[in-house]
């Protein structure tokens, strides 16, 4: 049985019945940030893909509603005869689709299964702490940790600058 304290109950009632002006403002700010990040990745020539255990129809609908479907060029989804996360063969399929190496893909995720997927696929593992996984859960397997996905573009720039200096491969795609 779940027992929610009265303070939380009162807050929930206020959130549902109080002024909602801030909700629209937050949605607009989210739209601006999301579009800026996707455009920044695109302007750097990065491919963007999706790897999920959800089905194609619901995944496409979700990304359509979020306004980012147009940016996606690889769809690694369940029920399409593809390997499922954390199977590393999915990273090979994405790399083949884009004509790049697996280690040129940054797998961005918020839980340990996403990090296992990156490891199994030979990709760069980027954990995002603002999702479902905790920092402790992600730290063990992530190559890099971000407080928020908003920090992704700067990290990709940093990785690519370091790798150019070292003469190694750079990140050319994000999944």
DOMAR-710662 format. One line per 2 residues: number of its first residue (from 0); for each residue x, y, z of N, C-alpha, C. Coordinates in pm, 1 decimal, decimal comma. Atoms other than C-alpha are relative to their C-alpha. Example, Ala and Ser with C-alpha at 12.3 -4.5 7.8 and 13.67 -1.06 7.14 Angstrom:
0 = 89,0/-119,0/0,0/1230,0/-450,0/780,0/90,0/120,0/0,0  -82,0/-119,0/-6,0/1367,0/-106,0/714,0/-77,0/109,0/73,0
# end
This chain:
0 = 83,7/-116,9/0,0/0,0/0,0/0,0/88,6/123,8/0,0  -74,0/-124,4/10,7/127,7/345,9/-91,9/-68,4/105,8/83,6
2 = 56,2/-104,7/-84,5/78,3/620,0/160,9/69,1/130,9/-35,3  -53,4/-129,6/37,7/126,8/972,7/28,4/-31,8/98,2/111,9
4 = 23,2/-91,5/-112,2/175,2/1233,0/300,2/-88,6/117,3/-41,5  96,1/-107,7/28,3/-66,4/1524,1/328,8/65,3/117,4/-71,7
6 = -70,4/-108,9/68,5/195,8/1776,5/216,1/5,0/-26,4/-150,7  -3,5/36,6/141,5/237,6/1590,0/-116,4/-140,0/4,6/-61,1
8 = 137,6/-4,8/49,4/-139,8/1554,7/-151,6/-43,5/144,0/-23,9  36,0/-140,8/13,6/-188,0/1927,4/-94,8/70,1/60,1/-123,0
10 = -74,8/-49,8/116,2/83,2/2007,2/-352,2/-59,3/-48,5/-131,2  60,3/54,7/122,0/-79,1/1778,8/-608,0/-131,2/70,2/-32,9
12 = 127,7/-70,6/22,1/-419,0/1945,3/-562,2/27,9/140,0/-53,5  -33,6/-135,3/45,3/-263,8/2290,4/-602,6/51,6/-2,2/-144,2
14 = -54,3/9,7/135,9/-76,6/2179,9/-915,7/-110,8/-23,6/-102,3  110,0/31,6/92,0/-397,3/2048,5/-1072,2/-103,5/111,3/-9,0
16 = 107,4/-98,7/-0,7/-628,2/2332,0/-972,6/49,6/143,8/-4,4  -55,7/-135,3/-0,7/-394,8/2632,1/-953,1/25,6/51,5/-140,7
18 = -29,2/-60,0/130,4/-282,4/2861,6/-1235,2/93,1/-89,5/-82,2  -77,6/88,6/87,2/-136,4/2675,2/-1534,8/87,5/77,7/-99,4
20 = -76,5/-82,3/92,5/35,8/2968,0/-1711,6/144,7/-48,2/-14,0  -140,2/40,0/3,1/380,3/2839,0/-1618,7/21,5/-127,6/-81,8
22 = -13,3/124,7/74,8/314,5/2502,0/-1785,4/26,5/29,2/-147,5  -19,9/-35,8/140,2/286,0/2657,2/-2131,2/136,1/65,1/-21,1
24 = -132,0/-64,1/10,3/594,8/2869,4/-2068,9/111,4/-105,4/4,3  -99,5/107,7/-8,6/793,6/2558,8/-1964,1/1,5/-83,0/-127,7
26 = 7,5/77,0/123,6/671,4/2370,0/-2271,6/69,5/73,8/-113,3  -63,5/-79,1/105,3/783,1/2653,8/-2498,9/151,9/1,6/16,5
28 = -144,4/1,2/-24,8/1126,0/2666,2/-2334,0/60,3/-136,2/-35,7  -45,3/134,4/35,4/1160,8/2288,9/-2371,8/8,9/-14,5/-151,8
30 = -1,6/6,4/146,1/1070,6/2316,8/-2741,2/121,3/72,2/-57,6  -113,9/-78,5/47,2/1335,5/2584,2/-2792,8/130,7/-75,5/23,8
32 = -123,6/72,5/-33,7/1608,3/2382,7/-2614,0/14,7/-125,9/-84,8  -4,1/124,1/76,7/1519,5/2057,9/-2792,1/38,2/29,4/-144,5
34 = -27,5/-35,2/139,8/1519,8/2219,1/-3137,5/144,3/48,2/-15,5  -138,3/-50,0/6,0/1849,4/2398,1/-3064,7/100,0/-114,9/6,3
36 = -92,6/112,8/-10,1/2017,4/2072,0/-2961,4/-0,1/-82,8/-127,7  7,0/81,9/121,6/1892,8/1876,2/-3262,5/64,3/72,7/-117,8
38 = -61,1/-78,1/107,8/1994,4/2155,6/-3499,8/151,4/7,9/17,7  -144,4/-4,2/-25,6/2336,9/2179,4/-3332,4/65,5/-132,0/-39,8
40 = -54,4/129,9/40,0/2393,5/1805,2/-3380,1/1,2/-11,8/-152,1  10,5/6,4/146,1/2274,5/1826,0/-3740,7/105,5/89,6/-66,1
42 = -95,5/-93,8/60,6/2494,6/2130,7/-3814,5/143,4/-51,0/8,0  -132,4/59,8/-12,4/2796,8/1928,9/-3702,6/14,4/-124,7/-88,2
44 = -3,9/114,2/90,2/2710,0/1660,5/-3954,1/-21,0/-134,3/67,5  22,2/125,6/-71,4/2612,6/1400,9/-3694,3/-130,0/-65,9/-43,3
46 = 119,9/80,0/23,1/2368,6/1124,1/-3774,9/-68,7/-18,8/134,5  74,7/21,3/-123,4/2093,5/1070,6/-3518,2/-90,9/-120,3/-19,5
48 = 82,7/119,3/6,7/1926,4/739,6/-3448,8/-69,3/-26,7/132,0  74,6/41,5/-118,3/1693,3/574,4/-3201,7/18,8/-149,3/18,0
50 = -3,3/141,4/-35,3/1742,4/243,1/-3024,7/-88,1/-15,6/123,4  94,6/13,9/-109,8/1452,8/137,7/-2805,9/-65,6/-137,6/-4,2
52 = 75,1/125,4/-5,7/1266,3/-168,1/-2688,7/-148,1/23,9/-27,4  137,7/-31,8/38,5/943,2/12,8/-2782,1/-20,6/-32,8/-147,6
54 = 28,3/32,1/139,7/768,2/-60,6/-3111,3/10,0/125,2/-87,8  -20,2/-108,5/95,2/804,4/151,2/-3425,5/-113,5/101,5/3,7
56 = 113,6/-91,1/5,4/453,8/296,9/-3424,3/0,6/97,2/118,1  3,0/-88,1/-117,8/466,4/430,4/-3067,8/124,3/88,6/5,5
58 = -122,5/-79,2/0,4/827,9/545,8/-3106,9/-11,0/116,2/-97,8  17,5/-107,1/99,8/753,2/739,6/-3425,7/-99,4/104,6/49,3
60 = 102,3/-93,3/-48,6/442,6/892,8/-3267,6/56,8/90,0/109,8  -59,8/-77,3/-108,7/632,5/1001,0/-2957,7/96,0/105,0/-55,7
62 = -97,5/-93,8/55,3/912,6/1160,1/-3160,7/-65,2/103,6/-90,9  76,6/-95,9/78,9/659,8/1322,5/-3391,6/-58,1/108,1/91,9
64 = 57,5/-94,4/-95,4/484,6/1482,2/-3094,0/108,5/90,9/58,3  -111,8/-79,0/-52,1/821,8/1596,3/-2960,1/62,6/90,5/-105,7
66 = -52,0/-84,4/106,5/900,0/1749,4/-3299,8/140,0/-34,7/-45,4  -136,2/37,7/38,8/1219,9/1551,2/-3362,9/6,0/-116,3/-98,7
68 = 0,7/115,4/91,1/1111,7/1268,7/-3594,6/82,0/27,0/-125,9  -69,9/-33,7/123,3/1257,9/1451,0/-3895,6/151,7/-13,5/11,4
70 = -144,5/8,3/-19,8/1607,2/1430,6/-3743,3/51,6/-144,0/2,0  -39,3/139,6/-20,4/1609,6/1051,6/-3706,7/23,5/-69,1/-133,9
72 = -31,6/69,5/125,1/1782,5/851,0/-3978,3/24,7/-149,2/20,3  -9,6/143,6/-27,2/1812,6/510,3/-3805,8/-100,6/-34,3/108,6
74 = 105,4/41,7/-93,0/1526,4/332,0/-3632,3/28,8/-141,2/48,5  -25,9/129,5/-60,7/1641,6/48,3/-3404,9/-105,7/-28,6/104,0
76 = 114,8/19,8/-88,5/1308,7/-55,6/-3255,9/-38,8/-147,2/7,0  46,0/137,6/-17,7/1147,7/-373,6/-3128,9/-106,5/-36,2/-102,7
78 = 105,1/49,5/86,5/927,7/-588,4/-3345,4/27,1/18,0/-148,7  -33,5/-20,7/140,9/1106,2/-505,4/-3670,9/102,8/-102,5/-47,8
80 = -95,7/103,7/37,2/1323,0/-818,9/-3679,1/143,9/37,6/29,5  -134,2/-44,7/-36,1/1622,4/-631,0/-3536,9/36,5/-52,1/138,3
82 = -38,9/32,3/-137,2/1828,1/-727,0/-3232,6/-48,3/111,3/93,0  47,7/-99,1/-96,3/1708,0/-550,2/-2918,2/109,8/36,6/98,4
84 = -92,1/-40,7/-105,5/1902,1/-351,0/-2662,1/-9,1/-99,3/115,1  -134,6/-52,3/15,0/2139,9/-435,4/-2506,1/88,0/-77,0/-100,9
86 = -76,0/75,9/99,5/2243,8/-656,3/-2800,7/85,2/95,0/-85,2  -92,6/-86,5/70,8/2551,0/-494,5/-2954,5/-11,2/-5,0/-151,2
88 = 15,0/7,3/146,2/2459,0/-610,8/-3305,3/-80,9/117,1/-54,5  78,8/-115,5/42,9/2214,7/-320,0/-3320,7/92,3/118,2/-31,8
90 = -98,2/-105,6/28,4/2512,3/-79,8/-3304,7/68,7/-26,6/-133,9  -60,7/34,1/129,4/2669,5/-266,2/-3596,6/-93,4/33,5/-114,8
92 = 97,9/-33,4/103,5/2350,1/-225,0/-3796,9/-6,7/150,7/-22,8  2,2/-146,5/12,6/2342,9/148,6/-3723,8/125,8/48,5/-70,8
94 = -126,2/-40,3/62,7/2709,9/185,7/-3817,9/-0,8/-33,9/-148,8  9,2/38,3/141,3/2652,6/-5,0/-4141,8/-95,6/88,6/-77,4
96 = 98,9/-88,2/63,5/2348,0/207,0/-4219,8/61,8/134,8/-35,2  -60,6/-131,2/20,5/2553,3/525,0/-4185,0/136,2/-6,5/-69,4
98 = -132,1/11,5/61,5/2878,2/387,5/-4331,1/112,8/50,6/88,8  -102,1/-43,1/-95,8/3080,4/455,5/-4015,8/40,2/-119,3/86,5
100 = -42,2/104,1/-93,7/3261,8/251,1/-3748,6/-84,9/6,8/126,2  79,4/3,7/-123,9/3083,9/141,1/-3429,2/53,7/95,9/105,2
102 = -55,8/-87,5/-103,1/3326,2/338,5/-3213,5/-12,2/148,1/-35,1  31,1/-137,9/36,3/3217,7/653,7/-3396,4/-143,7/36,9/38,1
104 = 137,3/-23,1/-45,8/2871,5/622,5/-3241,5/2,0/27,5/149,9  20,9/-28,2/-142,1/2782,7/781,8/-2908,9/-138,1/-51,3/36,6
106 = 126,6/49,9/-51,3/2512,6/586,8/-2729,8/-34,6/82,9/122,9  41,1/-89,7/-107,4/2329,2/833,9/-2507,3/-118,9/-62,9/70,6
108 = 108,8/64,7/-72,0/2113,4/686,2/-2235,1/-3,6/38,8/145,6  19,3/-39,9/-139,0/1982,3/724,2/-1885,0/-14,3/-117,3/96,5
110 = 10,7/113,8/-91,0/1992,1/372,9/-1742,0/108,8/-102,6/-30,3  -107,5/97,5/18,6/2232,3/79,7/-1700,0/-14,8/-84,6/-127,2
112 = 19,0/77,8/122,1/2075,3/-113,1/-1990,1/52,8/75,9/-122,0  -53,7/-81,8/108,6/2162,8/175,2/-2223,8/152,9/-4,4/-1,2
114 = -146,7/4,5/-8,4/2522,7/168,7/-2098,6/52,0/-137,4/-41,7  -38,1/134,7/46,0/2540,8/-210,5/-2148,6/-9,5/-8,3/-151,4
116 = 17,5/-3,0/145,1/2411,5/-155,8/-2500,2/120,3/66,1/-66,5  -117,5/-68,2/55,4/2691,9/93,0/-2568,7/123,6/-89,7/10,5
118 = -116,4/87,8/-20,7/2953,4/-143,6/-2421,7/-4,6/-120,8/-94,5  13,2/118,2/86,6/2821,2/-446,9/-2609,4/19,8/35,3/-146,6
120 = -10,5/-42,3/139,7/2817,9/-245,9/-2931,9/131,2/65,7/-36,0  -128,0/-62,9/28,4/3166,6/-98,9/-2899,4/-10,8/149,3/-25,5
122 = 23,6/-142,6/21,1/3029,0/256,0/-2890,9/43,2/79,3/123,1  -26,5/-90,1/-111,7/3103,1/555,8/-2669,7/-126,2/4,3/86,5
124 = 113,8/4,6/-92,2/2878,2/530,8/-2360,8/-12,8/132,5/73,1  25,0/-128,3/-65,5/2728,5/861,9/-2247,2/-125,1/-13,7/86,5
126 = 110,7/9,8/-93,8/2512,0/847,0/-1936,8/-54,7/137,3/34,5  67,4/-124,6/-34,4/2257,9/1118,0/-1860,9/-67,4/-18,0/135,8
128 = 45,9/16,5/-137,9/2189,2/1162,4/-1489,6/-140,3/53,1/25,6  132,7/-57,8/-24,3/1858,6/1345,8/-1532,5/-113,0/-93,2/-41,3
130 = 102,3/95,9/40,9/1675,5/1033,1/-1647,9/-33,1/-97,3/111,1  47,0/99,8/-96,2/1570,5/710,1/-1479,0/111,4/-61,1/83,8
132 = -111,1/58,9/-73,8/1915,8/593,3/-1367,9/66,7/101,3/91,2  -74,0/-87,9/-90,9/2115,7/732,6/-1079,3/145,4/9,8/-46,4
134 = -142,1/-16,1/33,2/2471,9/856,9/-1104,6/78,1/-126,0/34,2  -70,0/122,0/-40,4/2593,2/550,0/-915,1/-24,9/-114,5/-97,8
136 = 34,4/106,5/95,0/2410,4/318,5/-1156,7/74,6/18,0/-132,3  -58,7/-29,6/130,6/2559,3/490,2/-1462,2/152,7/4,5/3,3
138 = -144,0/-24,7/-9,2/2912,1/569,7/-1342,3/82,9/-123,1/-36,0  -75,7/123,3/20,6/3025,0/207,8/-1355,2/27,8/-30,6/-147,2
140 = -12,4/41,4/139,3/2969,6/165,3/-1729,4/12,8/114,1/-100,0  -3,1/-112,8/93,6/2961,4/515,4/-1880,1/142,6/50,0/-21,6
142 = -126,7/-67,5/28,7/3259,8/670,4/-2055,1/-6,4/145,0/44,9  23,9/-139,0/-37,4/3110,5/1011,8/-1983,9/-134,7/7,9/70,9
144 = 126,2/-24,4/-68,7/2837,8/1137,7/-1750,1/-40,9/145,8/-19,8  55,6/-133,4/16,6/2614,7/1437,2/-1817,1/-107,2/24,1/105,0
146 = 108,7/-35,3/-90,5/2391,8/1619,2/-1571,4/-132,1/3,2/-76,1  119,9/-16,2/82,1/2145,8/1685,4/-1853,6/36,0/-23,5/-146,2
148 = -21,2/17,9/143,1/2105,2/1601,9/-2221,4/32,7/134,6/-66,4  -34,1/-132,7/51,8/2137,6/1979,4/-2272,4/151,0/16,5/-16,2
150 = -145,7/-9,4/4,9/2513,6/1925,9/-2221,9/61,8/-87,1/-109,7  -50,7/97,1/97,6/2543,4/1670,8/-2505,9/84,4/63,6/-110,0
152 = -72,2/-60,7/112,3/2654,3/1903,8/-2786,5/140,0/43,0/43,4  -131,2/-41,4/-48,8/2936,7/2050,5/-2577,9/91,2/-120,1/21,8
154 = -80,7/119,5/-21,2/3053,4/1701,0/-2481,7/47,1/-58,5/-133,2  -38,8/52,1/132,0/3051,2/1582,9/-2845,3/112,2/85,8/-58,0
156 = -106,1/-89,1/47,5/3257,6/1889,1/-2939,2/131,4/-29,1/71,8  -119,6/29,7/-79,1/3502,0/1811,1/-2656,6/62,4/-132,4/-44,6
158 = -50,7/130,8/42,6/3533,1/1444,5/-2757,4/65,6/11,1/-136,8  -53,7/-9,1/135,5/3586,8/1530,9/-3122,0/128,3/82,0/-5,2
160 = -123,3/-78,7/-6,2/3850,4/1794,5/-3037,9/113,7/-85,0/54,7  -102,3/87,0/-59,0/4040,2/1548,4/-2816,3/42,5/-108,8/-97,4
162 = -32,7/109,9/89,6/4019,9/1271,0/-3072,5/74,8/47,3/-123,3  -78,0/-55,2/111,4/4145,8/1494,2/-3353,2/144,9/16,7/41,1
164 = -136,6/-16,5/-50,7/4447,9/1576,4/-3139,2/70,9/-134,7/10,1  -60,0/133,4/-20,7/4505,8/1206,7/-3068,7/2,9/-83,4/-127,6
166 = 0,7/75,1/126,5/4447,7/1097,7/-3429,0/-91,7/-120,4/0,0  93,0/112,7/-3,9/4163,4/862,7/-3335,8/-133,0/40,6/-64,0
168 = 130,3/-25,8/59,1/3807,4/836,5/-3460,8/-77,7/102,5/81,7  84,8/-95,6/-69,9/3557,4/1106,2/-3375,2/-143,5/-51,2/-0,3
170 = 142,1/36,8/-5,1/3188,6/1082,2/-3288,7/-68,0/57,0/-124,7  69,9/-40,1/121,6/2984,8/1090,4/-3609,5/-150,6/-25,5/7,5
172 = 143,0/31,2/-13,1/2646,7/968,7/-3480,5/-36,0/-12,5/147,5  55,4/17,9/-134,5/2430,2/966,4/-3166,7/-123,1/-87,5/-8,2
174 = 117,2/85,6/-11,5/2182,1/697,1/-3073,2/-48,4/9,9/142,4
# end
